[in-house]
Amino acid sequence: MKHNHTAYVRSAHRLLADLQTARANGTFTRRFARLCSVELLAIDDFGLRPLAAQGAEDLYELIRERYERKSLIITSNRAFQEWPDAFGEPLLASAALDRLTHHCHTLVITGQSYRQRGRADAAGKGGPS
């Protein structure tokens, strides 16, 4: 059943690249406002690629603007202790984590991913590995 909720899902790298492009072509304010207004923003794969200084600031500002206003999901293979390195700026990482963890539900998944399990299952059944 559709309830007309708004959501936006994007990888962290692509989202920040889109904001950089928007800054260059003069649409940053509108683009950023849209990201702040959707009911659910899901940012996937945070920390897989290093953040440029502007990207770290943009990500922090998104977190700050959405804090206690709108829902935010961030997926990452990095533990919270690794976020200062991923941000490249420990103070921004600390401020972002302070807001993210204030009212959050943290899910830590350990073990093999679904893709790894699928490959292991296929290899065990004589399928491709």
Helices and strands as residue ranges (DSSP letters): E 7-11, H 12-25, H 28-37, E 40-46, H 53-66, E 71-76, G 80-82, H 83-87, H 90-102, H 114-124
